[in-house]
Amino acid sequence: MNKFEVFSNQLERAFLMLDREAAEKVMLEALSVGSPIEVAGNLVSLTLKRIGDSWEQGKLSLSQVYMSGVICEELIDKILPPNSQGRHSQPRMAIGVYEDYHLLGKRIIFSALRASGFELMDLGGGLQTKQLLEIIQKEKIKILLLSVLMLPSALHIKDLKRGLNGSDVKIVVGGAPFRFDDMLWKEVGADACGDDPSQAIQIVTKMMEEMA
């Protein structure tokens, strides 16, 4: 049993009741059994994944998931402030939704990564290839995480990959088209594919190790 399982149940209830005070109390109590990084990464990732799964099953409203993410990010900055040594600042990372504005999946992954100590830019939704190429160059992005809702958008990642002209930028993809076809990410030229927060954390951690 995950040592944060009991805390996760309590934290989930606090999030869904929009009770910031109760959520903060749970996270502070969890620090008695784990470091800030463990609490932020393991506890929050587990809780947000369960909330996301419940939404996909039709048990929660979109507003509940959204507000859970907002409260989570506020609390993460309390136990793991931006200047904390536990945060990872390299390489430069960014996340966004490609050619769509369906932001739920992106928000959950973004919150989980920040909770695990990673710093990354939130590029929002509706991102187009030319715009992304400009951002990558300007911000010196090395790891780009993209959420995709529709198959045509997923296939357009080929254009993004070609536009990078063989640079060392890593592209991590996720979303419905890649769940339906588990080989699609390779077809479009992505470097990795993940379905949930825990996989995203594992992928980014491995990429960072390979870049070190």
C-alpha positions as CSV (number, residue, x, y, z in Angstrom):
1,M,0.0,0.0,0.0
2,N,1.3,3.5,-0.9
3,K,2.2,5.2,2.3
4,F,0.3,8.3,1.1
5,E,-2.9,6.4,0.3
6,V,-4.8,7.5,3.4
7,F,-3.6,11.1,2.9
8,S,-4.7,10.9,-0.7
9,N,-8.2,10.0,0.3
10,Q,-8.4,12.9,2.7
11,L,-6.8,15.3,0.1
12,E,-9.2,14.2,-2.6
13,R,-12.2,15.0,-0.3
14,A,-10.7,18.4,0.5
15,F,-10.1,19.3,-3.1
16,L,-13.6,18.3,-4.2
17,M,-15.1,20.3,-1.3
18,L,-12.9,23.3,-2.4
19,D,-11.6,23.4,1.2
20,R,-8.1,24.9,0.9
21,E,-7.5,24.9,4.7
22,A,-8.3,21.2,5.0
23,A,-6.1,20.4,1.9
24,E,-3.2,22.3,3.4
25,K,-3.6,20.5,6.7
26,V,-3.5,17.1,5.0
27,M,-0.4,18.0,3.0
28,L,1.4,19.3,6.1
29,E,0.5,16.1,8.0
30,A,1.9,14.0,5.1
31,L,5.2,15.7,5.6
32,S,5.6,13.5,8.8
33,V,6.0,10.5,6.6
34,G,7.7,11.9,3.5
35,S,9.9,14.7,2.2
36,P,8.4,17.8,0.5
37,I,9.3,16.3,-2.9
38,E,7.7,13.0,-2.0
39,V,4.6,14.7,-0.7
40,A,4.4,17.0,-3.7
41,G,5.1,14.3,-6.3
42,N,3.7,11.1,-5.0
43,L,0.7,12.3,-2.9
44,V,-0.5,15.1,-5.3
45,S,0.1,13.0,-8.4
46,L,-1.9,10.1,-7.0
47,T,-4.7,12.4,-5.9
48,L,-4.9,14.3,-9.2
49,K,-4.9,11.1,-11.2
50,R,-7.8,9.8,-9.2
51,I,-9.7,13.0,-9.7
52,G,-9.0,13.0,-13.4
53,D,-10.1,9.3,-13.7
54,S,-13.4,10.2,-11.9
55,W,-14.0,13.0,-14.3
56,E,-13.5,10.7,-17.3
57,Q,-16.0,8.3,-15.8
58,G,-18.5,11.0,-15.5
59,K,-18.5,11.2,-11.7
60,L,-17.2,14.7,-11.4
61,S,-17.8,18.1,-13.1
62,L,-15.1,19.9,-15.1
63,S,-15.2,22.7,-12.6
64,Q,-14.3,20.4,-9.7
65,V,-11.3,19.1,-11.6
66,Y,-10.2,22.6,-12.6
67,M,-10.5,24.0,-9.0
68,S,-8.7,21.0,-7.6
69,G,-5.8,21.9,-9.9
70,V,-5.9,25.5,-8.8
71,I,-5.9,24.7,-5.1
72,C,-3.1,22.1,-5.7
73,E,-0.8,24.6,-7.4
74,E,-1.3,27.2,-4.6
75,L,-0.4,24.6,-1.9
76,I,2.6,23.3,-3.9
77,D,4.1,26.7,-3.9
78,K,3.8,26.7,-0.1
79,I,5.6,23.5,0.6
80,L,7.9,23.6,-2.4
81,P,8.5,27.3,-3.3
82,P,9.9,28.3,-6.7
83,N,13.4,28.8,-5.3
84,S,13.4,25.5,-3.4
85,Q,16.5,23.3,-4.1
86,G,14.1,20.5,-4.7
87,R,12.8,22.1,-7.9
88,H,14.4,21.2,-11.2
89,S,15.1,24.1,-13.5
90,Q,17.0,22.4,-16.3
91,P,16.4,21.6,-19.1
92,R,13.9,24.2,-20.2
93,M,10.4,22.6,-20.5
94,A,7.0,23.7,-21.7
95,I,3.5,22.1,-22.0
96,G,0.5,23.0,-24.1
97,V,-2.5,21.8,-26.1
98,Y,-1.8,21.4,-29.9
99,E,-4.5,22.8,-32.2
100,D,-7.2,22.5,-29.6
101,Y,-8.5,24.2,-26.5
102,H,-9.4,21.1,-24.4
103,L,-7.2,22.0,-21.4
104,L,-8.2,19.4,-18.8
105,G,-5.5,16.8,-19.5
106,K,-2.8,19.4,-19.9
107,R,-3.8,21.0,-16.5
108,I,-3.5,17.7,-14.7
109,I,-0.1,16.9,-16.2
110,F,1.1,20.4,-15.6
111,S,0.0,20.3,-11.9
112,A,1.6,16.9,-11.4
113,L,4.9,17.9,-12.9
114,R,5.1,21.1,-10.9
115,A,4.1,19.1,-7.8
116,S,7.1,16.9,-8.5
117,G,9.5,19.8,-8.5
118,F,9.7,20.5,-12.2
119,E,9.6,24.1,-13.6
120,L,7.9,24.4,-17.0
121,M,6.1,27.0,-19.0
122,D,2.3,26.6,-19.6
123,L,1.7,27.6,-23.2
124,G,-2.1,27.2,-23.0
125,G,-4.2,25.8,-25.9
126,G,-4.8,26.3,-29.6
127,L,-1.0,26.1,-30.4
128,Q,-0.1,26.0,-34.1
129,T,3.1,24.7,-35.6
130,K,4.7,28.0,-36.6
131,Q,3.9,29.5,-33.2
132,L,5.4,26.6,-31.4
133,L,8.6,26.7,-33.4
134,E,9.0,30.4,-32.6
135,I,8.5,29.7,-28.9
136,I,10.9,26.8,-28.8
137,Q,13.6,28.9,-30.4
138,K,13.0,32.0,-28.3
139,E,12.7,30.2,-24.9
140,K,15.3,27.5,-25.7
141,I,12.9,24.7,-24.9
142,K,14.4,21.3,-24.7
143,I,11.4,19.2,-23.7
144,L,8.0,20.0,-25.1
145,L,4.9,18.2,-23.8
146,L,1.8,18.3,-26.1
147,S,-1.7,17.2,-25.4
148,V,-3.8,16.3,-28.5
149,L,-7.5,15.7,-28.8
150,M,-8.1,14.8,-32.4
151,L,-6.3,12.5,-34.9
152,P,-5.7,15.2,-37.5
153,S,-3.9,17.3,-34.9
154,A,-1.8,14.3,-33.9
155,L,-0.7,13.8,-37.5
156,H,0.3,17.4,-37.8
157,I,3.0,16.8,-35.2
158,K,5.0,15.4,-38.2
159,D,5.1,19.0,-39.5
160,L,6.4,20.3,-36.1
161,K,9.1,17.6,-36.1
162,R,10.2,18.5,-39.6
163,G,10.3,22.2,-38.6
164,L,12.7,21.4,-35.8
165,N,15.3,20.5,-38.5
166,G,16.8,17.7,-36.5
167,S,17.4,19.7,-33.3
168,D,17.7,17.9,-30.0
169,V,14.3,19.1,-28.7
170,K,12.3,16.2,-27.2
171,I,8.6,16.0,-27.9
172,V,6.3,14.1,-25.5
173,V,2.7,13.5,-26.6
174,G,-0.5,12.4,-24.9
175,G,-4.2,12.4,-25.5
176,A,-7.0,10.4,-27.0
177,P,-5.5,9.6,-30.5
178,F,-2.4,8.1,-28.8
179,R,-4.5,5.9,-26.5
180,F,-6.5,4.5,-29.4
181,D,-3.3,3.7,-31.4
182,D,-0.3,2.9,-29.2
183,M,2.1,3.1,-32.1
184,L,0.9,6.5,-33.4
185,W,3.4,8.5,-31.3
186,K,6.3,6.8,-33.2
187,E,4.6,7.4,-36.5
188,V,4.4,11.1,-36.0
189,G,8.0,11.3,-34.8
190,A,7.5,12.0,-31.1
191,D,10.1,10.9,-28.6
192,A,7.8,9.5,-26.0
193,C,4.1,9.1,-25.1
194,G,2.3,9.1,-21.8
195,D,-1.2,8.5,-20.6
196,D,-1.2,9.9,-17.1
197,P,0.7,12.1,-14.6
198,S,2.9,9.3,-13.2
199,Q,4.1,8.3,-16.7
200,A,4.7,12.0,-17.6
201,I,6.9,12.3,-14.5
202,Q,8.8,9.1,-15.3
203,I,9.4,10.2,-19.0
204,V,10.6,13.7,-18.0
205,T,12.9,12.3,-15.3
206,K,14.4,9.8,-17.7
207,M,14.9,12.5,-20.4
208,M,16.7,14.8,-17.9
209,E,19.0,12.0,-16.9
210,E,19.9,11.3,-20.5
211,M,20.6,15.0,-21.1
212,A,22.8,15.4,-18.1
